[in-house]
């Protein structure tokens, strides 16, 4: 009996000792799968990882940065690092969180905070530091003295990448690592990095779910659910996919345009995209217990003042009961006026890194995601009332949401960095799709990953609604 108890005590002591050693030197005990090991051993100035979601690309990037600032990298001299990601909010839960996992607390000399919970700089006892930067800051913030290593997590704008690329200090070799899933299609990264197989300075790695042994089959099954084949190629395999044609290719008038005579039980949402000279668009949506969208009422008019909007909302909500209202967070003053008038409304919380420049793309992907749901379930999940109509300047009635849906397309356009793939509407407004996107964004919320070697996923609040 005593021997058994002593054996258990000894095991606990060994476990405590193991945890102590990991805390003192987490890099020494860091696990890597074969693709991560391969990337770690390649001594080239530019290493680009085009990996699917949750394959461990950000984990690998954090390990590389930690080795450099701790002075423990096998071929990169210790030095200062710039760490870029789409936004500071995204940094908090991705690059910053993962990097701190590999820096022993006793090696940290100072932490300089941008704001609560978000680091601006991390200074190590070696004297080297990591400076955190956001793509939202623009090209100018990528200027400065030379660095040893630049880490771009997720695809950077070309001007920021180019500006960082010239941060070479005399006598010090500049290294760049790029860790991304190519969700934007055939952008400049595809032409300037992915296809440059003959460039001796560039190492390109492609990996998917099959390459990450830390992913379980159950996790793979959950992540695959509802994805189209093209979406799977991107998310699962890290492939570049050409995006052309209608964004909402799933939409068919005979399936999605219906007479809504009675609303099913569920939650009622109201979303508004403000406008005055441009149309102000409001949509009322009932989400039933099977997570179908019933878009049963709304308005789409120019020249509406906030008092006009308040009257419309009160009129249309008679007898509806509780309504969850969402508005454009960029229009804070309009939202405040509605709240002051007793109409409770919240600003939409957009995906971290979403800003004015990339909102078009994100909104299009939210709409494109409805096709993935339809493919997965075998039936429509969004229904638009035939009475969702307004009258144009020429006296013609039109369903304003249908008009925008049928005109939203992926097109190749010439941008500052060459040919880019972007969602376009031509010259018509897109405010109704904006309003619908606020609802889609609201019901799709970030959840924490519980696997050390995976990227933080975005999963829907409702299991059959995702993008």
C-alpha positions in Angstrom: 0.0 0.0 0.0 2.8 2.4 1.0 4.7 1.5 -2.1 1.7 2.4 -4.3 1.3 5.7 -2.5 5.0 6.5 -2.8 4.8 5.7 -6.5 2.0 8.1 -7.0 3.9 10.8 -5.1 6.9 10.2 -7.3 4.8 10.5 -10.5 3.4 13.8 -9.2 6.8 15.1 -8.4 8.0 14.2 -11.9 5.0 15.9 -13.5 5.7 19.0 -11.4 9.3 19.0 -12.5 8.3 18.6 -16.1 6.0 21.6 -15.8 8.8 23.6 -14.1 11.2 22.9 -16.9 8.7 23.8 -19.6 8.1 27.1 -17.9 11.8 27.8 -17.8 12.4 26.8 -21.4 9.2 26.4 -23.4 11.0 26.4 -26.8 13.0 23.4 -25.8 9.8 21.3 -25.3 7.8 22.8 -28.2 6.2 20.2 -30.5 6.3 20.5 -34.2 4.8 18.4 -37.0 6.9 17.5 -40.1 5.8 20.5 -42.1 6.8 22.9 -39.3 10.1 21.1 -38.9 10.8 21.5 -42.6 10.1 25.2 -42.5 12.3 25.6 -39.5 15.3 24.1 -41.2 15.2 26.1 -44.4 17.7 29.0 -44.4 16.3 31.3 -46.9 15.5 35.1 -46.5 11.8 34.7 -47.3 9.8 31.7 -46.0 6.1 31.8 -47.0 3.7 29.3 -45.5 0.4 28.9 -47.4 -1.4 26.6 -45.1 -5.0 25.8 -44.5 -6.8 26.9 -41.3 -5.7 25.3 -38.1 -2.6 23.7 -39.5 -0.2 25.5 -37.1 1.2 28.3 -39.2 0.9 31.0 -36.5 2.2 28.6 -33.9 5.3 28.1 -36.0 5.7 31.8 -36.6 5.6 32.5 -32.9 8.3 29.9 -32.3 10.6 31.5 -34.9 10.1 34.9 -33.5 10.8 33.7 -29.9 14.1 32.0 -31.1 15.3 35.2 -32.7 14.7 37.6 -29.8 16.0 35.1 -27.3 19.2 34.7 -29.4 18.6 31.0 -29.8 17.8 30.7 -33.6 20.1 28.2 -35.4 20.8 30.6 -38.4 19.2 34.0 -37.7 21.3 36.3 -35.6 19.4 37.7 -32.5 17.8 41.1 -33.2 14.6 43.1 -33.2 11.4 41.8 -34.8 8.3 43.4 -36.3 5.2 41.3 -35.9 2.4 42.3 -38.3 -1.3 41.1 -38.3 -4.6 42.4 -39.6 -5.5 44.4 -36.5 -4.5 44.9 -32.9 -7.6 43.1 -31.7 -6.6 40.1 -33.8 -3.1 40.4 -32.4 -4.3 39.9 -28.8 -5.8 36.5 -29.5 -3.3 35.2 -32.1 0.3 36.4 -32.5 0.6 38.0 -29.1 -0.9 35.1 -27.2 1.1 32.4 -29.0 4.4 34.4 -28.8 4.1 34.8 -25.0 3.7 31.1 -24.7 7.3 30.6 -25.8 8.9 33.4 -23.9 9.9 32.5 -20.3 8.5 35.1 -17.9 11.8 35.6 -16.2 13.4 36.5 -19.6 10.9 39.4 -20.2 12.5 42.7 -19.3 9.5 45.0 -20.0 6.1 45.1 -21.6 4.9 48.3 -23.2 1.1 48.3 -23.7 -0.8 49.9 -26.5 -4.0 49.6 -24.5 -5.4 47.1 -22.0 -4.4 43.6 -22.9 -2.7 44.6 -26.2 1.0 44.8 -26.4 2.9 47.5 -28.4 6.4 46.2 -27.5 7.9 43.2 -25.8 11.5 43.7 -24.6 13.7 40.7 -23.6 16.7 40.5 -21.4 18.9 40.1 -24.5 18.0 43.7 -25.3 16.1 42.6 -28.4 12.4 43.5 -28.8 9.3 42.6 -30.7 7.2 45.5 -32.0 3.6 44.7 -32.8 2.0 46.4 -35.8 -1.3 46.3 -37.5 -2.2 46.4 -41.2 -4.8 49.0 -40.3 -2.0 51.5 -39.5 -1.1 51.7 -43.1 2.2 51.8 -45.0 3.8 54.7 -43.0 3.9 52.6 -39.9 6.1 50.0 -41.7 8.8 52.6 -42.0 11.7 52.8 -39.6 15.1 51.5 -38.7 16.3 48.1 -40.1 15.1 44.9 -38.4 16.3 41.3 -38.3 13.0 39.6 -38.9 9.6 40.6 -40.2 6.6 38.4 -39.4 3.5 38.9 -41.5 0.6 36.8 -40.1 -2.2 36.6 -42.7 -1.9 38.3 -46.0 -0.5 41.8 -45.9 -1.4 44.7 -48.2 1.3 44.9 -50.9 2.4 48.4 -50.0 3.0 47.4 -46.3 5.0 44.3 -47.4 7.1 46.3 -49.8 7.8 49.0 -47.2 8.9 46.4 -44.7 11.0 44.7 -47.3 13.4 47.6 -47.5 14.0 47.7 -43.7 17.4 46.1 -44.3 20.2 47.4 -42.1 23.7 47.5 -43.3 25.6 44.3 -42.6 22.5 42.5 -41.2 20.6 40.1 -43.3 16.8 40.7 -43.3 14.6 37.6 -42.9 10.8 37.6 -43.6 8.3 34.9 -42.7 4.7 35.0 -44.0 2.1 32.7 -42.5 -1.3 32.8 -44.2 -4.3 31.0 -45.6 -5.0 32.4 -49.1 -8.6 33.3 -48.6 -8.5 36.3 -50.8 -7.8 34.3 -54.0 -5.2 35.2 -56.7 -3.8 38.4 -55.2 -0.3 39.9 -55.5 1.0 37.2 -53.1 0.1 34.5 -55.7 2.1 36.3 -58.5 5.0 37.7 -56.5 5.7 34.9 -54.0 3.8 31.7 -54.6 4.7 31.4 -58.3 8.4 32.5 -57.8 9.6 28.9 -57.6 12.9 29.8 -59.4 13.8 32.5 -56.9 16.6 31.0 -54.6 15.7 33.5 -51.8 12.1 32.3 -51.4 10.9 29.1 -49.7 7.2 28.2 -50.3 5.4 25.7 -48.2 1.9 24.4 -48.7 0.1 22.3 -46.1 -3.4 21.2 -45.1 -5.3 19.4 -42.5 -3.7 16.1 -43.4 -0.3 17.5 -42.5 -1.3 18.3 -38.9 -1.3 15.2 -36.8 -2.7 17.2 -33.8 -6.1 17.6 -35.6 -8.6 14.8 -34.8 -10.9 13.3 -37.4 -13.8 14.8 -35.4 -12.4 18.3 -35.7 -11.8 17.8 -39.4 -15.4 16.7 -39.9 -16.7 19.7 -38.1 -14.5 22.1 -40.0 -15.5 20.5 -43.4 -19.3 20.8 -42.7 -21.0 23.1 -45.1 -17.9 24.1 -47.2 -18.1 24.2 -50.9 -15.3 22.4 -52.8 -13.6 25.7 -53.6 -13.8 26.8 -50.0 -12.4 23.4 -48.9 -9.4 23.9 -51.2 -8.6 27.1 -49.5 -9.5 26.3 -45.9 -8.4 22.6 -45.9 -5.4 22.6 -48.3 -4.2 26.2 -48.4 -4.8 26.4 -52.2 -5.2 29.6 -54.2 -8.6 29.6 -55.8 -9.7 31.9 -58.6 -13.0 33.7 -57.7 -15.1 34.8 -60.6 -18.8 35.2 -61.3 -21.7 35.8 -59.0 -20.9 35.9 -55.3 -24.5 34.7 -54.5 -24.6 32.0 -57.2 -26.8 30.1 -54.7 -29.7 32.6 -55.1 -32.7 31.4 -57.2 -35.8 33.5 -57.3 -38.2 30.5 -57.4 -36.6 29.1 -54.2 -35.7 32.2 -52.1 -38.4 34.8 -53.1 -41.6 33.8 -51.3 -44.9 35.0 -49.9 -44.5 35.4 -46.1 -48.0 35.4 -44.6 -47.1 34.1 -41.1 -43.9 34.3 -39.2 -42.6 31.1 -37.6 -41.5 31.2 -33.9 -38.0 32.5 -33.4 -35.9 35.6 -32.8 -36.5 38.9 -34.6 -33.6 41.0 -35.7 -33.5 44.5 -37.2 -30.5 45.7 -39.1 -29.9 49.2 -40.5 -27.3 50.7 -42.8 -27.6 54.5 -42.5 -27.8 56.8 -45.4 -29.3 60.1 -46.5 -28.2 61.0 -50.1 -27.6 57.3 -50.5 -30.4 54.9 -49.5 -30.9 54.1 -45.9 -31.6 50.3 -45.7 -33.4 48.6 -42.9 -34.3 44.9 -42.8 -36.5 42.8 -40.4 -35.4 39.2 -40.1 -37.0 36.3 -38.2 -34.6 33.5 -37.5 -36.6 30.4 -36.7 -35.7 27.3 -34.6 -34.2 25.6 -37.6 -32.0 28.7 -38.2 -33.8 29.7 -41.4 -33.8 33.4 -42.3 -37.2 35.0 -43.0 -36.6 38.5 -44.3 -40.2 39.8 -44.0 -40.0 43.6 -43.9 -37.8 46.6 -44.3 -37.3 49.9 -46.1 -34.8 51.4 -48.6 -35.1 55.1 -49.1 -33.1 58.3 -49.6 -33.6 61.5 -47.6 -34.5 59.8 -44.3 -33.5 61.8 -41.2 -33.1 60.1 -37.9 -36.5 61.3 -36.7 -37.9 59.7 -39.9 -36.1 56.5 -39.1 -37.4 56.4 -35.6 -41.0 56.8 -36.8 -40.5 54.0 -39.4 -39.1 51.6 -36.7 -41.9 52.3 -34.3 -44.5 51.8 -37.0 -43.0 48.5 -38.3 -42.4 47.0 -34.9 -46.0 47.2 -33.7 -46.9 43.8 -32.4 -43.5 42.2 -33.1 -42.4 41.9 -29.4 -38.7 41.8 -28.6 -36.5 43.0 -31.5 -32.7 42.7 -31.5 -31.4 45.8 -33.4 -28.0 46.0 -35.1 -26.5 49.0 -36.9 -23.3 50.0 -38.7 -20.7 50.6 -35.9 -19.0 53.2 -38.1 -22.2 55.4 -37.6 -21.8 55.9 -33.9 -23.6 59.2 -33.8 -26.7 57.8 -35.6 -26.8 54.8 -33.2 -26.5 57.2 -30.2 -29.5 59.2 -31.5 -31.6 56.1 -31.8 -30.6 55.0 -28.3 -31.4 58.4 -26.9 -34.8 58.2 -28.5 -35.5 55.0 -26.6 -34.8 52.6 -29.5 -32.1 50.3 -28.3 -29.5 49.4 -31.0 -26.0 48.0 -30.9 -23.1 48.6 -33.4 -22.1 45.5 -35.3 -19.0 43.7 -34.1 -17.0 42.9 -37.2 -14.3 40.2 -37.6 -11.0 41.4 -36.2 -9.0 43.2 -38.9 -12.0 44.2 -40.9 -11.8 47.8 -41.9 -13.2 50.2 -44.5 -10.9 48.8 -47.2 -11.6 45.1 -46.8 -15.3 45.3 -45.7 -16.4 44.7 -49.2 -14.6 41.5 -49.4 -15.7 40.3 -45.9 -19.3 41.2 -46.6 -19.2 39.3 -49.9 -17.9 36.2 -48.1 -20.7 36.4 -45.6 -23.1 36.3 -48.5 -21.2 33.7 -50.3 -21.4 31.5 -47.2 -25.1 31.1 -47.6 -24.4 28.9 -50.6 -22.2 26.7 -48.4 -25.2 26.3 -46.0 -27.5 25.4 -48.8 -25.1 22.9 -50.2 -24.7 21.2 -46.8 -28.4 21.1 -46.0 -29.8 20.5 -49.5 -32.4 23.2 -49.0 -32.6 27.0 -48.9 -32.0 28.7 -45.6 -32.8 32.3 -46.5 -36.3 33.5 -47.7 -37.0 37.0 -48.9 -40.5 38.4 -48.9 -42.0 39.3 -52.3 -43.3 42.4 -50.7 -39.9 43.8 -49.8 -40.2 46.4 -52.5 -39.7 50.2 -52.9 -40.4 52.5 -55.8 -37.5 54.0 -57.8 -37.4 57.6 -59.3 -39.1 56.4 -62.4 -42.0 54.9 -60.6 -41.0 51.3 -60.9 -41.3 48.8 -58.0 -38.3 46.7 -57.2 -37.2 44.2 -54.5 -34.2 46.1 -53.2 -32.5 43.1 -51.6 -32.9 40.9 -54.6 -31.5 43.5 -56.9 -28.3 43.8 -54.9 -27.9 40.1 -54.5 -28.2 39.5 -58.2 -25.6 42.1 -59.0 -22.9 41.2 -56.6 -20.0 39.6 -58.5 -16.4 38.6 -58.1 -14.4 40.4 -60.7 -10.7 40.9 -61.6 -9.9 44.5 -61.4 -6.6 46.5 -61.8 -5.4 47.8 -58.5 -2.2 49.5 -57.3 -0.5 46.1 -56.9 -1.7 44.6 -60.2 -4.7 42.5 -60.9 -6.9 41.8 -57.8 -10.1 39.9 -57.3 -12.7 41.9 -55.6 -16.5 41.9 -55.1 -18.2 44.6 -57.2 -21.7 45.9 -57.6 -21.1 48.2 -60.6 -22.6 51.6 -59.9 -25.6 50.4 -57.8 -25.8 50.8 -54.0 -25.2 47.9 -51.7 -26.9 49.0 -48.5 -29.4 46.2 -48.2 -26.6 43.6 -48.3 -24.8 45.7 -45.7 -27.8 45.4 -43.4 -28.1 41.7 -44.0 -24.3 41.3 -43.4 -24.6 42.9 -40.0 -27.0 40.1 -38.9 -24.8 37.4 -40.4 -21.8 38.9 -38.6 -23.7 39.1 -35.3 -24.7 35.5 -35.2 -21.2 34.3 -36.2 -19.0 34.8 -33.2 -15.4 33.8 -32.4 -14.7 30.9 -30.1 -11.5 29.9 -28.4 -9.5 27.0 -29.7 -8.5 24.4 -27.1 -5.7 22.9 -29.2 -2.2 24.5 -28.8 -1.3 23.8 -32.4 -4.3 25.3 -34.1 -5.3 28.7 -35.4 -8.2 30.3 -33.5 -11.3 29.5 -35.5 -14.5 31.5 -36.2 -17.5 29.3 -35.7 -21.2 30.1 -35.9 -23.3 30.7 -32.8 -25.9 28.6 -34.6 -24.5 25.3 -35.9 -26.0 25.5 -39.4 -25.2 29.1 -40.1 -21.7 29.8 -41.1 -19.6 31.5 -43.6 
